[in-house]
């Protein structure tokens, strides 16, 4: 039976609202927990960075 792989990624925006590369949920969670990002939109789920990297 073939396995189905589902890849979930989240969009990111920099502080100037320009799109960045998507990230994995674990990276998004770390950004949110450390305060380096906040939720910009819930659908599609998008993070905006609060400080430049």
Helices and strands as residue ranges (DSSP letters): E 9-13, E 19-24, H 25-34, E 37-42, E 45-49
